[in-house]
């Protein structure tokens, strides 16, 4: 079955999968906090699957099973946000453990690793994972996990997943891959050797800028049980309506990603020729240093790109005057979103470190939406005139 078909036909086409028998083409929204357990006490007839909605909900279960199928994993888990998913997965580690992570991962992931978990005794080393040798050199006796994101955020660097995940496997590490930018429609890290995949489902999976949600998928049942223990213990779970919105978004992921990727490619090509733009970062460009690797591990280049203007003033003018793109945090919606990493996604990273990484005051990240490409280009042209 092809990926676009699997987005719709994954075992949750009707409400039969959730125990109902109407044949409805939608999973019921179980808007409840608790469940009547009388049957469990009538002669101890059976143990009920659901007892309290923090621990499990039929609507949430449908989403969790769906993402597990799409990512090719054994168990899926839903959370109240993408960073809740990341934080909960990291919660399976222990004080004194060491994590090697990409140096330009999502700023929220960097922040939780370098603040909250650092206070709890987790050690962190960040490296440029586009060079696998940097990972090998960073390994220590207490290294327990490798955290990757490809394409990276916001510079769209490509990490060779197969090579880096093999390094993790040889070293006995738990490998975690943030697959938010690519989604399982374009890239499936578990097939390449990842142990755990995380998503901000707020982004492309939800796809409409109307829900906050996160997901995690484990390659093994044992890892899944460890993640569930944190999910149930921390309780950072989504409500059933949020789960329904994400499942709705997943059904249209193929058509959205196909259209948005084509727009991103055309926009990147146009930006490369603009006199006020100095750099364009997009894996679909012929001169992108990671293009060949990305094509080997993913079926597309995605719908996110970044570019630099010549001056900070031009970047600020663009963000303040562009009309067909929201100047906002987040990405992956049906509308184009222009983000300013130094003030938004990566504001928590110290300025000197941002500068070293290339996350400059002139860098703008674009998530293309479903607008006509010609209209976006015309609007961007006017916004770059200043």
C-alpha positions as CSV (number, residue, x, y, z in Angstrom):
1,X,0.0,0.0,0.0
2,X,1.4,3.4,-0.9
3,X,1.9,6.1,1.7
4,X,-0.9,8.3,0.6
5,X,-3.4,5.5,0.8
6,X,-2.1,4.4,4.2
7,X,-2.7,7.9,5.6
8,X,-6.4,7.1,5.2
9,X,-6.6,3.3,5.3
10,X,-4.6,2.4,8.4
11,X,-7.2,0.5,10.5
12,X,-9.2,3.4,11.6
13,X,-11.3,4.1,8.6
14,X,-14.6,3.7,10.6
15,X,-15.7,3.6,14.2
16,X,-15.6,-0.2,14.2
17,X,-12.0,0.0,15.4
18,X,-13.0,1.9,18.5
19,X,-15.7,-0.7,19.5
20,X,-18.7,1.0,18.0
21,X,-20.8,-0.5,15.3
22,X,-22.4,2.3,13.3
23,X,-19.9,2.3,10.4
24,X,-19.3,6.1,10.9
25,X,-16.4,7.4,8.8
26,X,-14.9,9.1,11.9
27,X,-13.7,8.0,15.3
28,X,-16.1,9.0,18.1
29,X,-15.0,11.8,20.4
30,X,-15.0,10.2,23.9
31,X,-15.4,13.4,25.9
32,X,-15.0,11.8,29.3
33,X,-12.7,12.0,32.3
34,X,-13.5,8.6,33.7
35,X,-15.2,5.2,32.9
36,X,-17.8,3.1,34.7
37,X,-16.0,-0.1,35.9
38,X,-19.0,-2.1,37.2
39,X,-18.3,-4.9,34.8
40,X,-14.9,-5.4,36.4
41,X,-16.5,-6.0,39.8
42,X,-19.3,-8.4,38.7
43,X,-17.6,-11.6,39.6
44,X,-14.3,-10.2,38.4
45,X,-15.5,-11.0,34.9
46,X,-12.9,-9.0,33.0
47,X,-10.3,-6.3,33.3
48,X,-11.5,-3.2,31.5
49,X,-9.2,-1.4,29.1
50,X,-10.1,2.1,30.2
51,X,-10.4,3.4,33.8
52,X,-9.3,7.1,33.8
53,X,-8.8,9.3,30.8
54,X,-5.2,10.4,31.7
55,X,-4.2,6.7,31.4
56,X,-6.1,6.1,28.2
57,X,-9.0,7.2,26.0
58,X,-10.5,5.4,23.0
59,X,-10.2,8.5,20.8
60,X,-6.5,9.0,21.8
61,X,-5.9,5.2,21.3
62,X,-7.1,5.6,17.7
63,X,-4.6,8.4,17.1
64,X,-1.8,6.5,18.8
65,X,-2.4,3.3,16.8
66,X,-2.6,5.4,13.6
67,X,0.8,7.1,14.1
68,X,2.4,3.7,15.0
69,X,1.2,2.2,11.7
70,X,2.4,5.2,9.7
71,X,5.9,5.3,11.3
72,X,6.3,1.5,11.2
73,X,6.6,1.2,14.9
74,X,5.1,-1.0,17.6
75,X,3.5,1.5,19.9
76,X,2.4,5.1,19.6
77,X,1.7,7.7,22.3
78,X,0.0,11.1,22.1
79,X,0.9,14.1,24.2
80,X,-0.5,17.6,24.8
81,X,2.3,19.2,22.7
82,X,5.3,18.4,20.7
83,X,7.7,19.4,23.5
84,X,5.6,17.3,25.9
85,X,6.4,14.4,23.6
86,X,10.1,15.2,23.5
87,X,10.2,15.8,27.3
88,X,8.3,12.6,28.1
89,X,10.6,10.5,25.8
90,X,13.7,12.0,27.5
91,X,12.0,11.1,30.8
92,X,12.9,7.5,30.2
93,X,16.5,8.4,30.9
94,X,18.1,8.7,34.3
95,X,20.2,11.2,36.2
96,X,23.9,10.9,35.2
97,X,23.0,9.8,31.6
98,X,24.6,11.6,28.8
99,X,22.8,12.7,25.6
100,X,24.4,13.6,22.3
101,X,22.1,15.8,20.2
102,X,22.2,17.9,17.0
103,X,23.5,21.4,17.6
104,X,20.6,23.1,15.7
105,X,17.6,21.0,16.8
106,X,14.4,22.8,17.6
107,X,15.1,25.5,20.3
108,X,12.5,24.0,22.6
109,X,14.2,20.7,22.6
110,X,17.5,22.3,23.3
111,X,16.0,24.3,26.1
112,X,14.4,21.4,27.9
113,X,17.6,19.4,27.6
114,X,19.9,22.3,28.7
115,X,17.7,23.6,31.6
116,X,15.1,21.3,33.1
117,X,16.9,18.0,32.5
118,X,20.3,19.5,33.2
119,X,19.0,20.4,36.7
120,X,18.0,16.7,37.1
121,X,21.5,15.5,36.2
122,X,21.2,14.7,32.5
123,X,24.3,15.6,30.6
124,X,24.2,17.1,27.1
125,X,26.7,17.5,24.2
126,X,25.6,19.1,21.0
127,X,27.4,18.4,17.7
128,X,27.0,19.0,14.0
129,X,25.3,15.6,13.2
130,X,25.6,16.2,9.5
131,X,29.1,14.9,10.1
132,X,28.8,11.4,11.7
133,X,32.3,11.5,13.0
134,X,31.3,14.3,15.4
135,X,28.9,11.9,17.0
136,X,31.6,9.2,17.5
137,X,33.9,11.8,19.1
138,X,31.2,12.9,21.5
139,X,30.4,9.5,22.9
140,X,31.3,8.9,26.6
141,X,31.0,6.0,29.0
142,X,27.7,7.3,30.3
143,X,26.2,8.2,26.9
144,X,22.7,6.7,26.7
145,X,20.9,8.4,23.9
146,X,21.3,10.1,20.5
147,X,18.8,12.8,19.6
148,X,18.6,13.7,15.9
149,X,16.5,16.0,13.8
150,X,16.7,16.1,10.0
151,X,16.3,18.4,8.2
152,X,17.5,20.5,11.1
153,X,15.7,23.5,12.4
154,X,16.2,26.2,11.2
155,X,19.1,25.7,8.8
156,X,17.8,22.6,7.1
157,X,21.0,20.6,7.5
158,X,20.7,16.9,6.6
159,X,21.9,14.1,8.9
160,X,22.6,10.7,7.4
161,X,20.1,8.8,9.5
162,X,21.2,5.3,8.4
163,X,24.9,6.0,9.3
164,X,24.2,7.8,12.5
165,X,21.6,5.4,13.8
166,X,24.1,2.6,13.1
167,X,26.6,4.4,15.4
168,X,23.9,4.6,18.1
169,X,23.1,0.9,17.7
170,X,26.8,-0.2,17.9
171,X,27.2,1.9,21.1
172,X,24.1,0.6,22.7
173,X,22.3,3.9,22.7
174,X,18.6,4.8,22.5
175,X,18.2,6.7,19.2
176,X,15.5,9.4,19.0
177,X,14.6,11.2,15.8
178,X,12.4,14.3,15.6
179,X,10.5,13.7,12.3
180,X,8.3,16.8,12.5
181,X,9.5,18.5,9.3
182,X,9.2,15.5,7.1
183,X,6.3,13.5,8.6
184,X,6.0,9.7,8.0
185,X,4.7,10.6,4.5
186,X,8.2,11.6,3.4
187,X,10.5,9.9,5.9
188,X,10.3,7.0,8.3
189,X,13.3,6.9,10.7
190,X,12.3,3.6,12.3
191,X,12.8,1.8,9.0
192,X,16.4,3.2,9.0
193,X,17.1,2.0,12.5
194,X,15.7,4.6,14.9
195,X,14.4,3.4,18.3
196,X,11.9,6.3,18.9
197,X,10.4,8.9,16.6
198,X,8.8,12.1,18.0
199,X,6.6,14.7,16.3
200,X,5.1,18.0,17.0
201,X,1.7,17.1,15.6
202,X,0.8,20.7,15.9
203,X,2.7,21.2,12.6
204,X,2.2,19.2,9.4
205,X,0.2,16.3,10.9
206,X,-2.5,18.5,12.3
207,X,-1.9,20.9,9.4
208,X,-4.4,23.6,10.1
209,X,-2.9,25.7,12.9
210,X,-5.7,24.9,15.2
211,X,-4.4,22.2,17.6
212,X,-1.4,21.7,19.9
213,X,-0.3,18.1,20.1
214,X,2.7,15.8,20.2
215,X,3.3,12.1,19.3
216,X,5.9,9.5,19.9
217,X,6.4,6.0,18.4
218,X,8.6,3.2,19.7
219,X,10.3,0.5,17.7
220,X,9.9,-2.1,20.5
221,X,7.3,-2.9,23.0
222,X,9.8,-2.6,25.9
223,X,10.6,1.0,24.9
224,X,6.9,1.7,24.5
225,X,6.2,0.5,28.0
226,X,8.8,2.9,29.3
227,X,7.3,5.8,27.4
228,X,3.8,4.9,28.6
229,X,5.0,4.9,32.2
230,X,6.2,8.5,31.7
231,X,3.1,9.5,29.8
232,X,0.8,8.1,32.5
233,X,2.9,9.5,35.3
234,X,3.5,13.0,34.0
235,X,0.0,13.2,32.5
236,X,0.9,15.5,29.6
237,X,-1.8,14.0,27.4
238,X,-4.2,15.6,24.8
239,X,-7.9,15.7,25.1
240,X,-10.1,13.7,22.7
241,X,-11.0,16.7,20.6
242,X,-7.4,17.5,19.9
243,X,-6.8,13.9,18.9
244,X,-9.7,14.1,16.5
245,X,-8.3,17.2,14.9
246,X,-4.9,15.5,14.4
247,X,-6.5,12.5,12.8
248,X,-8.5,14.7,10.5
249,X,-5.3,16.5,9.5
250,X,-3.5,13.2,8.8
251,X,-6.1,12.2,6.2
252,X,-5.2,15.2,4.0
253,X,-1.4,15.1,4.7
254,X,-0.5,13.8,1.2
255,X,-2.3,16.5,-0.8
256,X,-1.0,19.2,1.5
257,X,2.6,18.1,1.6
258,X,2.7,17.5,-2.2
259,X,1.4,21.0,-2.9
260,X,3.4,22.8,-0.2
261,X,6.7,21.0,-1.2
262,X,6.3,22.2,-4.8
263,X,5.7,25.7,-3.6
264,X,8.7,25.5,-1.3
265,X,10.9,24.4,-4.2
266,X,9.7,27.2,-6.5
267,X,10.0,29.8,-3.8
268,X,13.6,28.7,-2.9
269,X,14.6,28.9,-6.5
270,X,13.2,32.4,-6.8
271,X,14.8,33.6,-3.6
272,X,18.2,32.4,-4.8
273,X,18.1,34.9,-7.6
274,X,16.9,37.8,-5.5
275,X,19.5,40.6,-5.0
276,X,18.5,41.2,-1.3
277,X,18.9,37.5,-0.4
278,X,22.4,36.2,0.5
279,X,21.7,32.5,1.3
280,X,18.8,30.0,0.8
281,X,18.6,26.8,2.8
282,X,16.4,24.1,1.3
283,X,17.2,20.4,0.7
284,X,15.5,20.4,-2.7
285,X,18.0,22.8,-4.2
286,X,20.7,21.2,-6.4
287,X,23.5,22.9,-4.5
288,X,22.3,21.9,-1.0
289,X,25.2,19.9,0.6
290,X,22.8,17.3,2.0
291,X,20.6,16.8,-1.0
292,X,21.9,13.4,-2.1
293,X,21.6,12.0,1.4
294,X,18.1,13.4,1.8
295,X,17.0,11.9,-1.4
296,X,18.3,8.5,-0.2
297,X,16.4,8.5,3.0
298,X,13.3,10.6,2.2
299,X,10.9,10.8,-0.6
300,X,10.8,14.6,-0.7
301,X,12.5,17.8,0.5
302,X,9.6,19.0,2.6
303,X,7.9,22.4,2.8
304,X,10.2,24.3,5.1
305,X,13.1,26.6,3.9
306,X,15.1,29.4,5.3
307,X,16.9,32.4,3.8
308,X,19.1,35.3,4.9
309,X,18.6,38.9,3.9
310,X,21.5,41.3,3.5
311,X,20.7,43.3,6.6
312,X,18.8,42.9,9.8
313,X,16.7,45.9,8.8
314,X,15.6,44.1,5.7
315,X,14.6,41.0,7.6
316,X,12.5,43.0,10.1
317,X,10.9,45.0,7.2
318,X,10.0,41.7,5.5
319,X,8.4,40.3,8.6
320,X,6.5,43.5,9.2
321,X,5.1,44.0,5.7
322,X,4.6,40.6,4.1
323,X,0.9,40.1,3.6
324,X,0.4,36.5,2.5
325,X,2.5,35.0,5.3
326,X,1.8,35.1,8.9
327,X,4.8,36.4,11.0
328,X,4.3,33.8,13.6
329,X,5.7,30.9,15.6
330,X,5.0,27.4,14.3
331,X,4.9,25.8,10.8
332,X,3.0,23.2,8.8
333,X,-0.3,25.0,8.4
334,X,-2.3,25.6,5.2
335,X,-1.2,29.2,5.4
336,X,2.4,30.3,4.8
337,X,4.2,31.2,8.0
338,X,7.3,33.3,8.2
339,X,9.2,32.8,11.5
340,X,12.1,34.8,13.0
341,X,14.2,32.1,14.8
342,X,16.3,34.6,16.9
343,X,13.1,35.9,18.5
344,X,10.9,32.8,18.2
345,X,11.9,29.2,18.0
346,X,15.6,29.7,19.1
347,X,15.3,32.7,21.4
348,X,16.3,30.6,24.4
349,X,19.7,29.8,22.9
350,X,22.4,32.3,24.0
351,X,23.2,34.9,21.3
352,X,26.8,33.9,20.9
353,X,25.8,30.3,20.4
354,X,23.2,31.3,17.9
355,X,25.7,33.3,16.0
356,X,28.1,30.3,16.0
357,X,25.4,28.1,14.6
358,X,24.5,30.6,11.9
359,X,21.1,31.5,13.4
360,X,21.6,35.2,12.7
361,X,19.4,38.3,12.9
362,X,19.0,38.1,9.1
363,X,17.6,34.6,9.1
364,X,14.0,34.0,8.2
365,X,12.3,30.5,8.2
366,X,9.4,29.9,5.8
367,X,6.8,27.2,6.0
368,X,4.9,27.2,2.7
369,X,1.2,26.9,2.7
370,X,-1.4,26.3,0.0
371,X,-1.4,29.8,-1.6
372,X,-0.6,30.0,-5.3
373,X,3.1,30.3,-5.7
374,X,2.8,33.3,-8.0
375,X,0.9,35.2,-5.4
376,X,3.5,34.4,-2.7
377,X,6.4,35.4,-4.9
378,X,4.7,38.8,-5.8
379,X,4.1,39.4,-2.1
380,X,7.6,38.4,-1.1
381,X,9.0,40.7,-3.8
382,X,7.2,43.7,-2.3
383,X,8.2,42.8,1.3
384,X,11.8,42.5,0.3
385,X,11.9,45.9,-1.5
386,X,12.5,47.7,1.8
